[in-house]
C-alpha cells in the first residue's frame, strides 16, 4: 500500500525489507520541469523527517524528506540521465530510491491516498 507524507512524498512499503520512495504528482506539478536529482548514497541511514535527497527544477530546489526511518538500498539510476522521469512518471519509473525500514510503525502516521487527496485539496 502506498502512503503519503505532508511533504508530498510517497512510500510504497511492500515489506520492511524494501520500500520504494518518490515525490508525488502534486510535488512535481508545483516544482515544474525537474532538471536534476541529488540522490543519497546506498548504505546511508536516515531517520524519519531527515533530508535524504534534493530535487531541482527550473523554478526551485526542494528537499526530499525520509518518510520513514531506514537504510538506502538502491537509487534509481535512470534519474541520472533523465531526471524528467520524476515529472513524467513520479509514481512509477520516476521513483527516487529504495530503502529497508527500521521503524515500520512510522508508516501509521502517514496518509492513505484518500487522506492525501483531501490534504492536497485544502492546500
N, C-alpha and C positions, 0 to 999 in steps of 0.2 A: 504494500500500500504506500502511495506517495503522500508525504506530509509536507507542509509549507511553513516557513517562518515569516514573522512580521517584517523581516529584512528582504523579503522577496527571493528567497532561495528555496529549492525543493530538495528533498531527500527521499530516495526510494530504497528502503531497507528491506531487502528480501530476507536477510538474516543479520545477526550481529556480526557475522564474519565478513559480510560485504554489503555496503550501501553505496549507491551512486548519488552524486550531488551536482546540482547545477543552478542556474538562475532561472527565474520564472519568465513567462511571456510578458507579464506586467513589467518586470525589471528591464527586459530587453527593449520593450516599447518605450520606456522612459529614457533609456540610455541613447537610443538611436543606433546608428551603424557602429558595430563593435570592430575595432581595428587591431586590438592587441589584448592578450590574456596572459597575465603572470600567474603561473600555477605553482603550487607548493612542490617540495621535493618528496619523492617516495621515501617513506620511513619516518617522516616527521609526525609528531603527535600534537594535536590541538585540542584545547578544551572548548566546550560549547561556548559560542559567542566570540571566540578569538578570530582575528583576521587571518584567513587562510589563503586568499588569492586576491588579485585585483583585475578588474575588467575595465579596459579603456575604450572609450568610444570617441566619435568626432565631437561630442558635446562635453564629456566629463570622464573622470575616472571614478570607479565605485569599488569599495571594498566588498569582498565576499566573506561572510562570517560562517564559521563552522556551526551547522545546525544541531549537531550532537557530538560529544567528545569522541575522539577516535584517532586512529593512525592511518595516514595516507598509504594506500596500497598501489595505486595506479593513477596516472594522469592521462588525459585524453590527448594523444599525440597529434591527432588531426587538427586541433586548435592552433598548433604552432604555425602550420602552413595556411590554414583557413579559419581565422578567428571569427569570421562571419557566420560560421555554423552555430554559434551561440545566438545569433539573430534568427536564422532561417529554421532552426530545429532545436530550440532551447531545452525541450523536454525529451529529446531523442539524441541524435548524433552530436548535438552541442553540449553534452554533459561535460562537466569540468574535471572531476576526479572521483575515484572510488576509495572508500575507507572501511576499515574494520572498526566497529563501535565498541567503546569501553563502558559506556553508560547508556544502555538501550532504553532505560526508563525515561531518559530525557526526551525521547520521541513523544511521550504522552503530553508534553507541554506545547507541541506544535499543532498546527491546524490541519484538518482534513480538507478536501477540495471544496466542499460547500462552505465551510467556515472561512476559507481563504477567499473565495469569490465574494462573500459578504464583506470581508475586511477590505478588499480592493474597491468595492462599490462605495464604501464610506470614505475612501481617501480622496 
